[in-house]
Amino acid sequence: MIKIAQYVAQAGMSFGIFTPEEQALISSIIDDILALVMALAIASVAIVGPMLLRSIQKKTEVSHHASQWELLSTIATFAVKSAQQTIDPENKTLKFDYAYKIVEDIAKKNGMKFINEEIGRVIIESAVHTLKKDKPNT
């Protein structure tokens, strides 16, 4: 595209308005300007390109972590429901251990290395709170 503009400019000068020396001078100026524009374009792509790639990579990682948290939250909800249905209502420690084991197993199977007992406790307690909040008062 730039080369086409250069040829159009040179063709416009060939109508005899300028002397051959002036045409050569103008042509060299146009070549220098086009070289500068191309250098600036390449430099801007070299600077902005990696920044865009890092931004896209970070967005992908954040999206992946968000989907992992959503998966753990859903699994915790099902684990808590299962524990409430299958284990004696008075044995809260056993229910927690059961639900935590399920969440921990799913996390390991999906390669989630950030899960530990404190995070598991938070996820399970959040699921319990959500289930109690959503439970109809009958």
N, C-alpha and C positions, 0 to 999 in steps of 0.2 A: 504494500500500500504506500509506504514511504517512497519507495523507488518510483512508483507511478507518478507521485506528486513531483518528484525531481524531474522526471522526463517531461511532464506537462510544463513545468517552469522553464526548462531548457528549450522546449519547442516554442514557447511564447517568445523567447528571446531571439529566435532564429528568423524573425520577420524583418530584420534589418534595422530595428530601432537602435540597437547598441552596436558598437564596433566589436570586432572579434576579441580584442583585449578586454573590453568591458564585459563581454559575455563570459570569457574565461574567469574573470574576477568574480562575477556574480555566481557563476557555477561553482567555484571553489567555496564561496561563502555559503551557498545553499548546501553543499556537501558537508561543510563543517557544522552547520546548524542541525542537519539531519543526523550526523554522527553524535552530536551532543544530546539530541532528543532520544536517540536509541540508547545511549549510555545511561541517561537518567531513567528511562523506562526499565532497562535491565536491572539497574541498581535498586529501583523501587520494588521490583518483583523479588529481588534477592533479599530485601529487608522485610517486606510485608509477607512474603510467602511462608517463611517459617513461623511467623507469628500467627498466621491464619491456621496453619497445620496444628500448632500447639493448642490453639483455641478449640478447634474441632476435636482434638484428642481429649481435652479436659471435659468438654461437653459430653462426649461419649462415655468417659469414665463416670461422670456424675450421674448420667442416665442409668448406667449399669449398676452403680451402687444404690440408686433409688429403687430400681427393680428388685435388687437383692433384699433391701429393707422391707419392701412390700411383700415379697415372698415370705420372709421370716414372720412378718406380722400376721399374714394369713395362716401360716402353719401354726403359729402360737395360738391363734383363735381356735383352730380346729383341735389342737392338742389340749387346750383348757376345757373345751366342751367335752372331749373324750374323757378327760380325767374326772370331770364332774359327773359324768354318766356312769363310769365304771368303778370308781373308787369311793370308799366310804366318805361321806361329806365331812366327817369330823377329822379325818386324817389329812390335814392340809400339807404337811411336809411331803408325804408320799405323792400327793397330787402334783405338787410343784416339781418334785424330782422326775415324775413321769413326763410332765409337759416339757421340762427342760431337756430331758434326754431326747425327746422327739425333735425339738428345735435344734439341738446340737448335732444330731445325726443328719438332718436335712442340710444344715450349714456346712458340715464336712463334705457331704456328697456333692454340694454345689460349689465347693472351693472357696467358701467364705472364711477367711482366716481371722477376721476381726471379732468373731464371737467369743465371749468369755462368760464366766458365771454372772458377773454384774450386768452385762448387756442382756444376757438371757433372762435375768430376773426382771429387768426393766421391760423387756418385750412381753414376758408372761404376765406381769402385773398390769401392764397396759391392756392386754387382752382380757384379763379378768375384769378390770374396770369398765371396759367397753361392753362386755357381756352383761355386767350388772346394770349398767346404764340403759342398755337396750331391752333388758328383761321387763316384761309387763308386770305391773303390780297386781297380782291376783291372790 
